[in-house]
Amino acid sequence: MTLHVIATGGTFEKHYDEISGRLVFGDSHVPAILRRARFSVPYTFETVCMLDSLDMQDTDRVKILDACSSAAAGSIVVVHGTDTMRETALVLGEASLGKTIVLTGAMIPYEFDNSDALFNFGFAAGAAQLLPHGVYVAMNGRIFDWRHVRKNRQEGCFEAV
């Protein structure tokens, strides 16, 4: 089994720019995470975009769909911003690709102390290998079907609907 990992940005991928004092995008953290976790499953990796999900457009979601479609692997993890993760999951779910696609992200950037990024990524990678074909959101130890999930902005977590 090969796992395909797609980076699209989101808080998960943000870096702190000491000069501007802002969170910005640079290279994906995913390769470093895979090394740090001593990930032993064969995998492929690609960056589709590096965007805050609030800036993501329908054309970006089509690029993510195309990347999932063209991936040889039947198990895929998409690192995505949490604000519009559900919208991308909807596009992927409605496409019925016959693959297991798990979207994950983070509320706190990977580079920051107390980030949930490393755990969420590992959880999503395991879920992508075990779940039946379909589209899922894996956040903070929970797995949600793409049709029944939303981000609770007041609580800072995902919940079933």
Secondary structure, 3 states (H helix, E strand, C coil): CCEEEEEEECHHHEEEECCCCEEEECCCCHHHHHHHCCCCCCEEEEEEEEECHHHCCHHHHHHHHHHHHHCCCCEEEEECCCCCHHHHHHHHHHHCCCCEEEEECCCCCCCCCCCCHHHHHHHHHHHHHHCCCEEEEEECCEEEECCCEEEECCCCEEEEC
